[in-house]
Amino acid sequence: MTKPAGEKHTEKHNANLPTLRKIRRACNKELYRTMKRLKIWVPPAQLDEAEELYLKKVVLNLPFIAENSSNRKLLSDWWEQNVCEDIAKLWNVEPADLAKAFREAFGG
């Protein structure tokens, strides 16, 4: 029994969506690596707040992120435009420094 072409397309793209647990862990790793590249200490409360902020923005843009999961440069650009400014304020660092550290840590 064959499925209509639209159903195959939908199944293919839904299969690529990560679980909330995977997203949370990835956000945690990316911020931790970024913090290490900045060579700063971030209090646990600020790190948790940054993770929640990052997680919310990722979930709100999940279709775009899942679709472009193999394009790290594009995802780094997205992060710089949508997330960087808020975390820079939270961590009291320059947005340009934070963006550079994120790109080095993320590979974009």
C-alpha positions as a printed Julia matrix, in Angstrom:
108×3 Matrix{Float64}:
  0.0    0.0    0.0
  1.53   3.29  -1.04
  1.01   6.57   0.73
  0.28   9.87  -0.97
  3.38  11.93  -1.63
  2.34  14.56   0.93
  2.26  12.03   3.78
  5.76  10.75   3.03
  7.05  14.31   3.01
  5.39  15.08   6.36
  6.67  11.89   7.99
 10.19  12.57   6.8
 10.27  16.04   8.34
  8.53  15.11  11.58
 10.98  12.27  12.13
 13.82  14.81  12.25
 12.38  16.9   15.07
 14.37  16.35  18.27
 12.78  15.72  21.64
 12.62  18.45  24.28
 15.25  16.56  26.31
 17.69  16.56  23.38
 17.07  20.25  22.74
 17.64  21.13  26.41
 20.88  19.13  26.53
 22.16  20.69  23.3
 21.41  24.21  24.57
 23.21  23.42  27.81
 26.3   22.11  26.0
 26.43  25.01  23.57
 26.2   27.63  26.32
 28.76  25.78  28.47
 31.23  25.64  25.57
 30.6   29.3   24.79
 31.21  30.27  28.42
 34.49  28.33  28.4
 35.65  30.12  25.25
 34.88  33.47  26.87
 36.97  32.39  29.88
 34.41  33.8   32.31
 32.57  32.39  35.28
 28.8   32.64  35.12
 26.83  32.09  38.33
 24.59  29.01  38.15
 21.41  31.11  38.4
 22.42  33.21  35.38
 23.46  30.11  33.44
 20.08  28.48  34.17
 18.26  31.64  33.1
 20.27  31.79  29.87
 19.51  28.12  29.17
 15.77  28.67  29.64
 15.84  31.73  27.4
 17.79  29.87  24.71
 15.52  26.82  25.0
 12.36  28.92  24.55
 13.73  30.62  21.45
 14.81  27.29  19.96
 11.4   25.71  20.59
  9.62  28.71  19.05
 11.78  28.35  15.92
 12.04  24.56  15.89
 10.89  23.97  12.28
 13.55  26.38  10.95
 16.25  24.91  13.2
 15.39  21.29  12.35
 15.25  22.07   8.64
 18.7   23.73   8.75
 20.32  21.42  11.29
 23.25  20.65   9.0
 24.01  24.32   8.25
 25.96  25.53  11.29
 26.77  28.91   9.76
 23.08  29.66   9.21
 22.22  28.5   12.74
 25.01  30.64  14.17
 23.63  33.62  12.27
 20.16  32.86  13.68
 21.59  32.61  17.2
 23.42  35.9   16.83
 20.27  37.69  15.64
 17.77  36.13  18.06
 19.56  35.0   21.21
 22.96  36.7   21.56
 21.8   40.15  22.7
 19.67  38.78  25.56
 22.35  36.45  26.89
 25.02  39.14  26.56
 22.95  41.43  28.82
 22.37  38.6   31.26
 26.05  37.65  31.43
 27.35  41.25  31.27
 29.54  40.66  28.22
 29.83  42.36  24.86
 27.48  40.85  22.25
 30.28  40.73  19.66
 32.53  38.76  22.04
 29.68  36.4   22.92
 28.79  35.86  19.25
 32.42  35.1   18.38
 32.74  32.63  21.27
 29.48  30.93  20.28
 30.61  30.55  16.66
 33.9   29.01  17.83
 32.1   26.65  20.2
 29.28  25.73  17.81
 31.37  25.45  14.67
 29.64  28.09  12.54
